[in-house]
Amino acid sequence: MKNLLLISKLDIIESFRSKWFIVYLLIFSGLIAIFFVSGVTNSRVLGFSGLTRLLLLFIQICIVIVPIFILISTVRSISGDRESGLLEYFLSFPLSLKEYYFGKVLGRVFVVFTPLLFALIISVLIGIIKGTKIPWDIFFFYTLLLLALSVVFLSFGFLISSIVKNQEMGQGVAFLLWLILIAFLDIALIGLMLKSAIRETTIYAIALLNPIELFRIAAISLFDPNLAVIGPAAYFILDKFTPTMFIIYTFGYSIIISIFCFFIGYYVFSKKDLV
């Protein structure tokens, strides 16, 4: 446990010094500032106003751009250490592969989630200063949702980093994965429905295996239990799930797929040439 925490600490320190972390932090903190300056909290759309509307807008943007930030930065984690020789250096100490791998995982979870949590806290503090009503239930739910989103794509990133031979290939695979998941939000699914004889229920079921789509619908369902904004897919979802069941499914699916990818990544990592 001591070695695992030490690897986590080293990864956190290294990440805090990197330019991508500064950009990552500034982007999400800047988004909150822009929302307040532009008057988002003072307007009303579809019955949502104040900090509630800001949080809904913020998480919808995060669901699209957070995955690519996490994937691109995480795929360099293990493959980068292998290329630079750091992995060989670490393993020269009395350190197990499991401590190294899961120490990196623990440190990276802290690094990628901290800017998101910081941005959410800023939004609450500014809301309190402005006298805006704070929807605490939504705040805590969205915090957990962003944490789950971060962990899922971290697991994808570590799996890719364990498999690929170098950082360039890892970044290419990560970007391709993100493009496929984004395409299956609307474009690819609509194309499948129009040009194939596949049943709509099958297509909707495929959509619910897409983490980005899943988190997007979960975020919307808190405000719109009828899911009117997502179109015909709402009928399929509401037929299979109640709002509470869908949220449970979202977090349960996230936990299962994260554990699966982390352990498959560790298995591949432990069986490959390490240097």
Secondary structure, DSSP 8 states (H G I E B T S, - for coil): -HHHHHHHHHHHHHHHHSHHHHHHHHHHHHHHHHHHHTTGGG-EETTEEHHHHHHHHHHHHHHHHHHHHHHHHHTHHHHHHHHHTHHHHHTTSS--HHHHHHHHHHHHHHHHHHHHHHHHHHHHHHHHHHT----HHHHHHHHHHHHHHHHHHHHHHHHHHHH-SSHHHHHHHHHHHHHHHHHTTTHHHHHHHHHS---HHHHHHHHTT-HHHHHHHHHHHTT-TT-GGGTTHHHHHHHH--HHHHHHHHHHHHHHHHHHHHHHHHHHHHHS---
